Amino acid sequence: MDESRALRRAGWAGVGSLVLLAGAVALGYLVGVDDPSMSDADIIARLNDDTRQAAAGFAPPVLAAGVALLLWFAAGLRRVLDRLSGGDPLAHVIVPAVAMFGGLMVTGVSLDVSSAFAAWSAEFTPDPNTVRALGMAGQVLALTGLIGGGVVIAVTTRIARQAGVLPAWAMWASWVVVVLCLSGFWSGGIASVAFGLWLIGAVVGVLRAARGAAATEDGVAATAPPTPTNN
């Protein structure tokens, strides 16, 4: 039962990662400055708001926890792809690609919320232009991290299609998401939403694979010959 249990846990880790990543993005949105045209007064007001300062403190650790669970899910997804492909080395790209995505996301969000977090200190004098620059740098880094997500989708799509378990419409939809992810900053929030939707489908796929592995293990156990005993 070890195989099915491991895949099931990886699938639920994927569910947890989706919840935490969405929560971290929402927290970062509350406090980050991703619009350079925002007025100086509005930027200063955001930085000095106690609720937004608290959000700045919670966003990075919540995001890091989500990335950790996503890496767990990626290990399970790689195992499923190994089984589908018969050990294609390309499947081993999955975990490093997720690590790239997660690393750039954490760095980008941390830059975006750093000014508000520093505003907790009475020694920090906010400068709107510096805040704008940090916010845009964080946005560029985070959206560039979607390239890692695009690699995950491309590898998964290729192996699943070769194994004949992916319908044509899902394959073409996946390639569209790959293009959006690779375009990074230029696709804006559309790529992030598309990648999140694809992740939901991938989580469902891993959980279904876990059920299939459990059924196979039960069938093997039922047909196994009885262990001889000595009288």
C-alpha positions as CSV (number, residue, x, y, z in Angstrom):
1,M,0.0,0.0,0.0
2,D,3.0,2.3,0.2
3,E,2.8,3.5,-3.4
4,S,-0.9,4.5,-3.3
5,R,-0.5,6.1,0.2
6,A,2.5,8.2,-1.0
7,L,0.7,9.4,-4.1
8,R,-2.4,10.2,-2.1
9,R,-0.4,12.3,0.4
10,A,1.4,14.1,-2.5
11,G,-2.0,14.9,-4.0
12,W,-3.3,16.4,-0.8
13,A,-0.1,18.3,-0.4
14,G,-0.9,19.8,-3.8
15,V,-4.3,20.8,-2.5
16,G,-2.7,22.5,0.5
17,S,-0.2,24.3,-1.7
18,L,-2.9,25.8,-3.8
19,V,-4.7,27.2,-0.8
20,L,-1.5,28.6,0.8
21,L,-0.2,30.1,-2.5
22,A,-3.5,31.8,-3.1
23,G,-3.5,33.1,0.4
24,A,0.0,34.4,0.1
25,V,-0.8,36.2,-3.2
26,A,-3.8,37.8,-1.6
27,L,-1.7,39.0,1.4
28,G,0.9,40.4,-0.9
29,Y,-1.7,42.2,-3.0
30,L,-2.9,44.0,0.1
31,V,0.4,45.6,0.8
32,G,2.5,45.4,-2.4
33,V,2.9,48.3,-4.9
34,D,2.6,46.8,-8.4
35,D,1.2,49.9,-10.1
36,P,3.9,52.6,-10.6
37,S,1.3,55.2,-11.3
38,M,0.0,55.1,-7.7
39,S,0.3,58.5,-6.1
40,D,2.9,59.1,-3.4
41,A,0.2,59.8,-0.8
42,D,-1.5,56.4,-1.5
43,I,1.8,54.6,-1.3
44,I,2.7,56.2,2.1
45,A,-0.8,55.4,3.4
46,R,-0.4,51.7,2.4
47,L,2.9,51.5,4.1
48,N,1.6,53.0,7.4
49,D,-1.5,50.9,7.6
50,D,-1.3,48.5,10.5
51,T,-3.3,45.8,8.8
52,R,-1.2,45.9,5.6
53,Q,2.0,45.8,7.7
54,A,0.7,42.6,9.4
55,A,0.0,41.2,5.9
56,A,3.6,42.0,4.9
57,G,4.8,39.9,7.8
58,F,2.6,36.9,7.0
59,A,2.9,36.8,3.2
60,P,6.5,35.4,2.8
61,P,6.2,32.5,5.4
62,V,2.7,31.5,4.1
63,L,4.2,31.5,0.5
64,A,7.2,29.5,1.7
65,A,4.9,26.8,3.3
66,G,2.9,26.7,0.0
67,V,6.1,26.2,-2.0
68,A,7.2,23.4,0.3
69,L,3.9,21.6,-0.2
70,L,4.2,22.2,-3.9
71,L,7.6,20.5,-3.9
72,W,6.0,17.5,-2.2
73,F,3.3,17.4,-4.8
74,A,6.0,17.7,-7.6
75,A,7.7,14.6,-6.2
76,G,4.5,12.7,-6.5
77,L,3.8,14.0,-10.0
78,R,7.3,12.9,-11.0
79,R,6.5,9.4,-9.7
80,V,3.3,9.3,-11.8
81,L,5.2,10.4,-14.9
82,D,7.9,7.8,-14.3
83,R,5.3,5.1,-14.3
84,L,3.6,6.5,-17.4
85,S,6.8,6.8,-19.4
86,G,8.6,3.8,-18.1
87,G,11.4,5.9,-16.6
88,D,11.9,8.7,-19.0
89,P,14.7,10.9,-17.6
90,L,12.8,14.0,-18.7
91,A,10.4,13.5,-15.7
92,H,13.2,14.4,-13.3
93,V,13.0,18.0,-14.5
94,I,9.7,18.4,-12.6
95,V,11.1,19.0,-9.1
96,P,13.9,21.4,-10.1
97,A,11.4,23.4,-12.2
98,V,9.1,23.7,-9.3
99,A,12.0,24.8,-7.1
100,M,12.8,27.5,-9.6
101,F,9.2,28.7,-9.6
102,G,9.0,28.7,-5.8
103,G,12.4,30.4,-5.3
104,L,11.6,33.3,-7.6
105,M,8.1,33.6,-6.2
106,V,9.3,33.9,-2.6
107,T,12.0,36.4,-3.6
108,G,9.6,38.5,-5.6
109,V,6.9,38.6,-2.9
110,S,9.5,39.4,-0.3
111,L,10.8,42.4,-2.3
112,D,7.3,43.6,-2.9
113,V,6.3,43.6,0.8
114,S,9.7,44.6,2.2
115,S,8.9,48.3,2.4
116,A,5.7,47.7,4.4
117,F,7.4,45.3,6.7
118,A,10.2,47.8,7.3
119,A,7.6,50.5,8.1
120,W,7.0,48.7,11.4
121,S,10.2,50.3,12.5
122,A,10.2,53.9,13.6
123,E,13.7,54.2,12.0
124,F,12.4,53.7,8.5
125,T,11.5,56.7,6.3
126,P,9.5,55.4,3.3
127,D,10.4,56.8,-0.1
128,P,7.7,56.3,-2.7
129,N,10.1,55.9,-5.6
130,T,12.1,53.2,-3.8
131,V,8.8,51.4,-3.0
132,R,7.8,51.6,-6.7
133,A,11.1,50.1,-7.8
134,L,11.0,47.3,-5.2
135,G,7.4,46.5,-6.1
136,M,8.1,46.3,-9.8
137,A,11.3,44.2,-9.2
138,G,9.3,41.8,-7.1
139,Q,6.6,41.6,-9.7
140,V,9.0,40.9,-12.5
141,L,10.8,38.2,-10.5
142,A,7.6,36.5,-9.4
143,L,6.2,36.4,-12.9
144,T,9.5,35.2,-14.4
145,G,9.2,32.3,-12.0
146,L,6.3,31.1,-14.1
147,I,8.9,29.9,-16.6
148,G,9.5,27.0,-14.1
149,G,5.7,26.3,-14.1
150,G,5.8,26.3,-17.9
151,V,8.5,23.6,-17.9
152,V,6.4,21.5,-15.5
153,I,3.4,21.7,-17.8
154,A,5.4,21.0,-20.9
155,V,7.1,17.9,-19.5
156,T,3.8,16.6,-18.0
157,T,1.9,17.2,-21.3
158,R,4.5,15.5,-23.4
159,I,4.7,12.4,-21.3
160,A,1.0,12.1,-20.7
161,R,0.2,12.5,-24.4
162,Q,2.8,9.9,-25.4
163,A,1.2,7.5,-22.8
164,G,-2.2,8.1,-24.4
165,V,-3.9,9.3,-21.2
166,L,-4.4,13.0,-22.2
167,P,-7.2,14.0,-24.7
168,A,-6.3,16.3,-27.6
169,W,-8.2,19.3,-26.2
170,A,-6.4,19.0,-22.8
171,M,-3.1,18.8,-24.7
172,W,-3.7,22.0,-26.7
173,A,-5.0,23.8,-23.6
174,S,-1.9,22.8,-21.7
175,W,0.4,24.1,-24.5
176,V,-1.5,27.5,-24.4
177,V,-0.8,27.7,-20.7
178,V,2.9,26.9,-21.4
179,V,3.1,29.8,-23.8
180,L,1.4,32.1,-21.2
181,C,3.9,31.0,-18.5
182,L,6.9,31.4,-20.8
183,S,5.8,35.0,-21.6
184,G,6.1,35.7,-17.9
185,F,5.7,39.4,-17.2
186,W,4.0,40.2,-20.5
187,S,1.1,37.9,-19.8
188,G,0.5,39.5,-16.4
189,G,-2.0,37.9,-14.1
190,I,-3.5,35.7,-16.9
191,A,-0.6,33.3,-16.7
192,S,-0.8,33.0,-12.9
193,V,-4.5,32.2,-13.1
194,A,-4.0,29.7,-16.0
195,F,-1.1,28.0,-14.1
196,G,-3.3,27.7,-11.0
197,L,-6.1,26.1,-13.0
198,W,-3.7,23.7,-14.5
199,L,-2.4,22.8,-11.1
200,I,-5.9,21.9,-10.0
201,G,-6.1,19.5,-12.9
202,A,-2.7,18.0,-12.1
203,V,-3.7,17.5,-8.5
204,V,-6.8,15.6,-9.6
205,G,-4.7,13.5,-11.9
206,V,-2.3,12.5,-9.1
207,L,-5.2,11.6,-6.7
208,R,-6.7,9.5,-9.5
209,A,-3.4,7.8,-10.0
210,A,-3.3,7.1,-6.2
211,R,-6.7,5.4,-6.5
212,G,-5.5,3.3,-9.4
213,A,-2.4,2.3,-7.6
214,A,-4.5,1.3,-4.6
215,A,-6.8,-0.9,-6.8
216,T,-3.8,-2.5,-8.4
217,E,-2.2,-3.3,-5.0
218,D,-5.5,-4.7,-3.7
219,G,-5.8,-6.9,-6.8
220,V,-2.2,-8.2,-6.4
221,A,-2.9,-8.9,-2.7
222,A,-6.1,-10.8,-3.5
223,T,-4.5,-13.0,-6.2
224,A,-1.3,-13.7,-4.2
225,P,-0.9,-17.4,-3.3
226,P,-1.2,-18.1,0.4
227,T,2.0,-18.3,2.4
228,P,2.8,-22.0,3.2
229,T,2.9,-22.9,6.8
230,N,4.7,-25.7,8.5
231,N,2.5,-28.1,10.4
